């Protein structure tokens, strides 16, 4: 069994986990945090940590070299913080963005919003627990997004209050009634399966409506859909 991969090194994926394994890199300047996250992730079937970095600059280089399925980044790191690292790998100007989940100790509004605007597909606090961490990794790998429930409503609603009075982008076509319903469920952090159950529709129909919503709103993912819902006052905390 290979030993831990440390400090920006990346081990080649072994044959054991199989082709469906989700490949993850971790970036955090604290050794004990990286070790703890790696132990949680590697204990899960179908997920493996393929590399680690101590700073944001090394994390970006590692991610560009190995193209992991999910990048798990801290925000406060030397050389380059997690927000800039996320922007370089998943920002609006990136042609082939990677999936980034930001995980931090700091429950600050500007960090959450900054991470989402930078292109992150998830935001978790380090006390979120193993179950939510694994859910966020799976969601990011599947093209979805997950924000810790204890920060979602408060932060998005607070941001919408800041934006009141500003001119907001309008959809290129009016939303249908079903799309409006889906918009609300996405803004409340529901997964595709939960949306399908709540609205009594199939998973494929959920994905079709999500694709239509993203096209109409100019959103790249469900996080941006949720942010638009709060910014336009369609949902309140």
Buried (B, 14 or more C-beta within 10 A) or exposed (E): EEEBBBEBEBBEBEEEBEEEBBBBBBBBBBEEBBBBBBEBBEEBEEBBBBBBBBBBBBBBEBBEEBEBBBBBBBBBBEBBBBBBBBBBBBBEEEEEBBBBBBBBEEBEBEBBBBBBBBBBBBBBBBEBEBEBBBBBBBBBBBEBBBBBEBBBBEBBBBBBEEBEEEEEEEBEEEBEEBBEBBBBBBBBBBBBEEBBEBBEBEEEBBBBBBEBBBEBBEBBBBBBBBBBBBBBEBBEE
